[in-house]
Amino acid sequence: MSMENSAFQWAEEYVPSLGVGLSRTDNRSAPLWSVDVVLGASPKMKTTIKARTKTEALKFTQNRYPHAKSININGKVQRKK
């Protein structure tokens, strides 16, 4: 590779978008959603996201982990009574 072309090659930096409405909700009564996230070559990570809907849970997860290879929303977490 010549030196002229190397100036235009850099690693993309993924910065999470954090804040109310971007990576979390301010609704206290929103349900928890079970989420599997795959980050690179690592095994899947299980986490929970508080969101009103499944679509919102996916949006929040994508904003928290912009470099994720795979995101799977498993469903609502059953709370113990």
N, C-alpha and C positions, 0 to 999 in steps of 0.2 A: 504494500500500500504506500502510496506517495504521501509526502507531508502536506500537500495541498488539500487532500481529502480528509485527513485526520482532524482538521480543525472543526469539521461539522459533525463529528461523532462523539456523543456523550451519553451517559446513562440518564434515563428519565428518572426524575425524583418524584415519588408519589407522596403527597402530603395529605393526611386525613382532613376532612372537613368536619369540624367539631362545633357543637353548640345546639341550643334548643331549636328544633325544627329541622336540623341537619343530621345529627347523630343521636338525638334523644328527644323524648316528648316531655312536656311539662304537665301532662295529664296524670294525676296521682292514681286514678282508677284504671289506667290502661293495663291490659294484661301483659304478662311476660310471654315471649316467644322463644322456643328452643331453636338454636341456629348452629349449623355446622359450617366452619370456615376452613378452607385449605389455603395455606400460605406457602407458596413455592413447593419445595420437595419435602416439607414437614408433614407429619401425620395430621389428620383433620383435628381442628380445635372445636370443642363444644362450648358454647356460651349462651347467654340469654340476653334478649333485647326487650325493653319495655316499649310497646307501640300499640296504637289503636287498631291497626289492621295489618294483615299479612304483607300488603304492598308497602306500607310504611315501614315495617320491620326490615324488608329487603332494602329499601332506600337508606335507612339508618346504618345497616350493616355495610353496604357498599361505600358509604361515606366514611365509616370508621376504618374500614380495611380496603382502601382503593387498589392495593396490589394483590388482592385475593385472587387465586386461580379458580376457585369454586365456592359458591355460597348456596346452602340448602336450608330453607325454612321448614322445620319439622312440624310445627304446630304450637298451639298454646300450651303453656306449662300449667298443670293442675296444681292449684294451691291447696295446702293442707288446711283443714278447718279445725 
